[in-house]
Amino acid sequence: MPKRPCAIALTPDENTILCGDKFGDVYALPLLGELHPKSATDQDSQNINGHLAPEALTKSFVPSASSRTVHTKKNQRALQNQMKLKNQNSAKKTPLFDYQHLLGHVSLLTDLLSVSLPLEDSSPSKERPYIITADRDEHIRVSRGIPQAHVIEGFCLGHTEFVSKLCVLPWNKRYLVSGGGDEFLLVWDWSSYKSIHSFSLNPLVQGLGVKKDMENSRSVSSVSQGGHNMLDPRTHDKLAIRGIWALDASSANGNLPKILVTCEGMPAIFWLSVAPDGSLSHFDTTSTDGNVIDIAISKDSLSIAYSIDFIHEAFSTSILASHSKRLSRPDTGSFHSHLTHGSWQRNEECFRSQLRVTEPHNWKEGGNESPYDNAEFQAAEGLLYGLENLRKRPTEQNPL
């Protein structure tokens, strides 16, 4: 892709992939596309795998400045660093498959959905596609689908922090649940761009025994490392919604359909019931052995599998768990619906993932070498947790 992808979705006909990137652009590419090799006269001279041909890599980089035009010490050092670059590739890498630019945000794009609704005053079989996108600047945009994605239908405005997750309810596609850096979820009738319900997650978090300020209530807020007290650099004074999943199991067990919600750095799954009018109510809270990373729901909505972070301490995104705790803590879990009781029960015999980070070879429990010095474990924080980086600092101003 031209830039780093951050969100993908399939169109309702399941023939086109929508891909959004960090720069706010959304592209469309065929699900079953074919590569189209460049012609011999193409200046890009790329091979069929999308990489530059050897002859393109031999083009040397020549800086436009010289020692005669640069005089300050800072610019002279910059010029010397540029002169050290040899055989720098200046050719632009272009994908060799068909793709189309659909729309763009002026802010960092965080999530996107593709949904279709029946046309008014028309047969139910005729539907109009829409693309719903969210960004860092608290915006939820509703645009028309392909081929009119450049047409903006409207905005759903109500969040005060970044919007990280969108979820359209499959049993009523006019309802959209959104969450992000705010401590509440919003339910929208997105076809009219109106908020119909707000649900606060603060009481649920407090139910886990964690105060809102998180400073003195967490038992893992500090650890001893080499005789020194090391505090978690993240304050966690605000919530960040990590995921929202729709669970339409009402027809199977007679209960209201539900959504599952997880927060970044939280070892819990919040179950919320969805009423016919779109209002949310708390159904249950499931505590897990570690911070929840992701959730997958079976096609029949009767089984749920979730993955957890066994590397870090619960309620923390930076403090590593002890060696013994990492070995004993599971990295997955699951639930299964009991149709006779209409309830969900944890499955203790869930599969165990094989994707585990190896322990440092030079660290032993109680030894002088600390796992905090291990680059693999330090890199896990950046891979697993990044939503707080979307939160604006006090010095940043919202764009007009």
N, C-alpha and C positions, 0 to 999 in steps of 0.2 A: 504494500500500500504506500501511497505517497508520504504519509506520516504515521506516527504510532497510533494504532487503533486502541480504543478504550471501551467501546460498546458495540454490540452486534445484535441484529434482529432479522427474522425472516418476514417477508411480506405474507399476507393472508393466503395467497395462492401457493406459497412455498416454492417459488421459482426464482426469487431474487433475494440476495443478501444485502441488508443495509448495514453499513459500517461507519461508525462515528469515531473521530480521532480527537486528540487532546487540543487541537487547534480550533475546534468547534465546527469542523466540516463534516458533512454526511455524504457518503458515496453509495452508489448502487452497483452491484456486480452480479452476474448470473451465478446461480448455484452450481450449475453444470457447465461452466464456461470452458473454452478452449484457448490454448496459447496461440498467439499469432506472431511468428518470428518476424523481426525487422528485415527490411530489404537491405541489399548490400550497399546501397547508396545512402542509407540512414546514417546520420552523423553520430547517433548515440552508440552504434555498433555494439549491440547487446546480444548475448546468446539466449537460447531458449529457456534457460532457467532464471532469467531476469538479472543475471550478473554481467558485469562489464567484460567485454572481450579483451584478450591480452593486449591488443594493439591500443586499446583505450587507456590501459593502465600505465603506458609508457609516456604519457604526456606529462611533461615536467611543469612544475609550478614556478612562475616567474613573478615576483612582487613588483608592483607598479612603482614603488618608491625606491630610492637609492641613497647611498651615503652622502650624495651631494645635495639631496633635497631634505634630508632628515638631520636635525641639529640637536634637539633636546635629548637628554640621557634616556628618558622614558621611551621615546620613540625609537631611539637607536637600539635599545634592548629588544623592542618589539620587532624591529627590522632584522636583527640578528637571529631571533627565533624563527622568523619567516624564511630566512635564507637556509636554515637547517632542514627545512622540509624538502624532500626529494620525491619525485614521481608521485606528487599528490594528485589524486583523481579529481578533476574539475568537471567531468561529464555528469550529467543528470541521469539518475537511475529512474527509468519509467517502467511501470508494470507492463507486461506483455499480454495481459488479458483485458477484455473489454470492461470498462468501468465508467461511471458517469457521476459527475458532481451534482448533487441535488440541492443542498442548502447549506447555510453556514451561520454560526453564532459569533458574536464579537467577544464571547467569553469562553472559558474552558467547558467543553461538553462533558457531561457526566453519565447520562443514560438516554436511551431512546427506545421507543416502542413503535410497532406498526399494527394498526387496527383498522377495521372497516365497519361502517354502519350502513343500514338500509337507507336508501334515498326516500325522502318524504314524497308523498303523492305518487308513489311508484310501487311496482311489484316487490315483494320481499327478496326476490332473487337478485335484484339490482342493488349493489352496494357501492359506496364511495370510500376509497382508501384514505387513511390519514397517517401522518407521521408525528408522533409526540416526542419532544426532546426536552431535556432539562440541562441546566448549566450552573456554574458556580455563582452567578449573580441572581440567585433566587427565582429565576424565570422558568416557567413551564410553557413551551410554545406548541401550539397546534397548527400544523401545516397540512396542506393537501398531499395526497400520495402521488406516486408516479402516474402520469408525466407532468403534473402541475405542482411539484414539491416547492417551487419558488413562491407559491401563493400562501401567505400567512393568514390563517383563519382567525386566530386570536391567541390570547395569553391567559394562563391561570396564575394569578398573582395573589400571594398570601403568606409565603414563607419569608422569614427574616434572615435566614442563613442559607448556605448552599443547599441545593437539592441533589441528593446522591442516588435516589432510587425511585422508580415508577413501577406501578403494578396496576394493570387493567383487570377488573374482575371478569372472569370468563363467563359467569352466569348472568352478568349484566354489563355489557361492554361500554355502557355510558358512564359507569362509575370508575374512577381512577383514584388510587391511593398513592400518596407521595410522602416522602420523608427525607430528611437530610441532617443538617446541623442543628435544627430546632429540636426541642424536647417533646414535640408533638407531631402527630400524623394528621394529614389533611385528606379528606375524602371529597372528590370533585364530581360534579356533573360536567365533564370536560366538554361535552357538545355545546353547552351554554356558558362555559368558563366560570361557573359559580361554585364556591365552596359550600358544601352542605353539612359537613361535620368536622369537628376537631377533637382529637383524642390525645390526652397527655400521657406520656410514658413515665413521668417522674414518680407517681405512686407505685408503679410496678418495680422500678429500680429500688425504691426505698423498701419495698417488700423483700428484696434480696438481702436486706440488712446493710445497705450502703447508703449513706447520707449523700445529699446532693453535692456538697462541697468535696466529698471523697478524700479529704485530707487526713482526717484522724480515724476514719472508720475502717480503712482497709488494713488488714493484718499483713499484707504483702507490700505496703507502701515503702518499706525500707528493708534492705537485706544487709547482712554483714559480709564484707568482702575484704579479706586480708587485714581484719581488725578495724576496718573503717566502715562507717555507716554510709551506705550509698542510697540516696533517695531516687525514686522514680521521677525522671525529668518531666514526664507528662502529668499534668494536674488532673485531667479528666473532670474538670468542673462542668463540662457540657457533654451532652449525649451526641452521638453521631450514628444515624441509622445505616446499618451495613446491608441489610437485605429485607425484602418484602416478598412473600410468596403466597399465592392464592391456593386454597385447599377446598375444592368443591366436592365434599363428601356428604352433602346433605341428603341426597337421594338414597344413599346407602344406609345411613344410620338414623335418619329422621331428624337430625339436629340442624341448626343453622350452619351455613357455610362459614368458613373461617379464613383468616390470613395468619401467617406466621411472620414474626418480626424479630430480627436480631440487631444488636447494637455492637459497634466496634469495641473490642476489649471487654465484652460481657460474657460470662459463662452461663447463658440462659437463653431460652427460646420462649417468646411471649406469644400465646395463643389468643387471638381476638375473634369474637363472633361478629358476623356482619348481618345486620337486620335488613329486611326488604327495602327500607327507606335509605339504606347506606350508612346508618349509624353504627359505631363500633362499641363493643363492650368486652371487658376482660373475661376470658374463659378459663385460662390456666397459665401457669408459669412453670416451665421445666428447667431445673438447674442441671448443668452439665459439668463434667470433670475439668473442662477447660474452656477458653474463649471459643465461641462458635465461629467457624470460618465460612461454611456454605451449607446449603440444604438442597436436597433433590427429592422430588415427589414422583411417585409412580404414576403411570398413565391413568390407572383406575382410581387414583387418589386414596388408596387404602394403605399405602406404605410410605414411610418417610425415612430417609437416610440423611445423616448430618455428619460433617467433619469438624473436628476441633483442633485447636492449637495445643499440642503437648509440649512445646518448647518453652513457652513463657508461663509465668504464674497467672492464675486466674485474676481478673480485674486489672491486669497490667499488659501493656504492649511493648515493654522494654526490659523488664526484669525477668531473667531466665529462671526456670524452675530447677530444682536440684537434680542431680544425676539420677538418684533413685526414683524420684517422682516422674521423671521423663520416661524411665523404663517401665514403670508400673501403670502409667496413665494411658488409656486407650485413645486412639486418634479418630475413631468413628463411633457412631451409635445409630439406632433406628427405632421407629415406632411402627406399630401395626394396629389397624382399626379392628375392634371386635364388634361385629355387626349385631350380635345378640344383646350386648350391653350398651351399645352406642357410645363407647368410650375408646380412648387410645391407651395402649400399654407399651412400655418400653421393651424392646426385644434385646435380651441379654446375650443372645447368640449371633449378634451382628458380625458381618465380615470385618476383617481388619485390613486396613490399607497397607500396602508395601512401600508407599512413598514416604519414608521417614528419613530425616536428616541424621547422618551418622554422628556419633559422639566423637569429640576430639580425642585423638590417640595419645596426646601428651597430658591429659588431665585425668586425675583420679579423685574420687570423693575424699575430701579432707586434705588434699595435697596443696602445695603452694601455688600451682598453676591454676589460674581461674578460667572458666569457660567464657568469661566476658572478653577475653583476649582472642577468642577464636573468631576468625572472619566469617566462617559459614553461619554461625549462630547470630552474629551481629547483622549479617545481611538479611536474615529472616524477618527482622522487624520491618525493613523497607519493603519486602515482598508481601507481607501479610497485612500490614497496617499503613494506610496512607490517607485516610479520609480527613484527619485533622489538618493535613497540609492544605486542604481546600478552604479552611476557615480563615476569614479575612482578619488581618491584624487591625488594631485600633487606628493606625495611621492610614489604612486604605479606605478609600471612599467608593461608594457604589456609583457605577456609571449611570449616566442619564438614560 
